[in-house]
Amino acid sequence: MLKKTLLCVLLLSLAAFAQKPNVIVILADDMGSGDVQALNRASVVPTPSLNTLSEEGVTFTNAHTNSAVCTPTRYGLMTGRYCWRSRLKKGVLNGYSTHLIDPNRFTIADLFKSKGYKTAMIGKWHLGMDLPLKGKNQLDLNGTVKNGPCENGFDEFWGITASLDFPPYVFIENDKIDATKVENRPASKFPAFWRAGETDVNFVHEKVCDQLTERTVKYIADKAAKKEPFFIYMPLPSPHKPTHPAKRFIGKSGIGLYGDYVMQTDWIVGQVMKAVKDGGIDENTMIIYTSDNGSYMNLVDSPYCPKDKGDVGHKTNPKIQGYLSTTHRANGPYRGTKADIYESGHRVPFFVRYPGAFKGGQRTNELISIVDIFATCADVIGEATHEDAEDSFSFKKLLEGQAESFKRPPIITHSHQGTFAIHDKNWKLIAGKGSGGRTLPKSKAFDKPYQLYDLDADIAEENNLIEKNPEKAQEMEKTLQAIIKSSEAYK
């Protein structure tokens, strides 16, 4: 009887491995590494869901976005290539921008769809789509949306065009605007910051995260019941501005609305994990969680903060976009903030959980990029990386605990203003003399002198070694230029 039971368990296990794994990619918006307790023991913000994801999955402590701002990072995730290879060389798109992804480009959603997966995108797109307009920034509510998620590999889309601070404030469902009447609403200041513009009369900013979560949970339940393999891309609008959490979270963190919004973001992750377990597909579902860049919450008592130093932060005054370092370090020990080429701009939380395939509780400090999600997903489902994803490299070996077999070329990061950095193991060369973003000192791309840091010895990037190690700097600059100039480099 025992042998028969063991045989049944073995057969069930083999059947689970034979199935196509479901994949869910959750992309937070502007969450820093210091926000998550699993990465920062000093964080006072409760993040139980992300802590569990870390404990039961693989935690990456040296994961980077390809850009320090929204749009280009999303382009990298979707296409497996650096965004500066596209027409967008710096900055971000807005809510009315036309499509950025070439209609003929193969995306990560195309990868899954081509292998029989159901594909859904629920959340913030921010990659441009061709909205039906009857005038400048005036929606034609009866028109058809073109070159959005559904033309980029997704069977279904429900979400918003860009961040919750960019109009139009309407939901899009597939290729239609999910609104019957809009009005022009005035701008709002921080913390509930948004720009003036067209808004669905039924659109409520603080309800959006709950609405996206409800839609995602329903989708998971439906596909689990039908036993259909699925890929969900869930790019959240939180904790990005407007810092506007649902009422039930307000006051819960004890450090202001930003901390409350981080708590709500963590709650969303918990709801997705619960839906997967309730659907009986937990063992066969890979969940990837990361952020599109670091947090926008500066340290008001930092010498690099562009504002005058003060003794009051967001905890005391919600109108201040930053904390005292003794209250909360949203970006952990790293220098700078969102938009910068410094580590706070692009070093992000990154967790992967797949109980049926990869051992939980692992931590790795190997260097990876968000563009690598494409190649890794292909590897996990047994497919080759598409040739269009030229900058993407699989980190499946790290998920399997085989760090000694993992070899990845240097990665490139990019600031809001277009400043490049190249990362090679512990070394980082910044092709500019400042942040390339928001903090001091500011600079433009390729302004000299450049900066060279040994991150193993100087994670805060305070000791520029460019003069002491000119040969290393020249070697890395040569590699950087080769990658920039040739799409074939390191292919």
Beta strands, then each sheet from edge to edge (+ up, - down):
strand 1: 22-29
strand 2: 58-60
strand 3: 63-64
strand 4: 118-124
strand 5: 133-135
strand 6: 138-139
strand 7: 156-160
strand 8: 172-173
strand 9: 176-177
strand 10: 182-185
strand 11: 197-200
strand 12: 230-239
strand 13: 285-291
strand 14: 298-299
strand 15: 322-323
strand 16: 350-353
strand 17: 362-364
strand 18: 368-369
strand 19: 411-414
strand 20: 420-424
strand 21: 427-430
strand 22: 451-454
sheet 1: 9+ 8- 7+ 4+ 12+ 1+ 13+ 16- 2+ 17+
sheet 2: 3+ 18+
sheet 3: 5+ 6-
sheet 4: 10+ 11-
sheet 5: 14+ 15+
sheet 6: 19+ 20- 21+ 22-
end
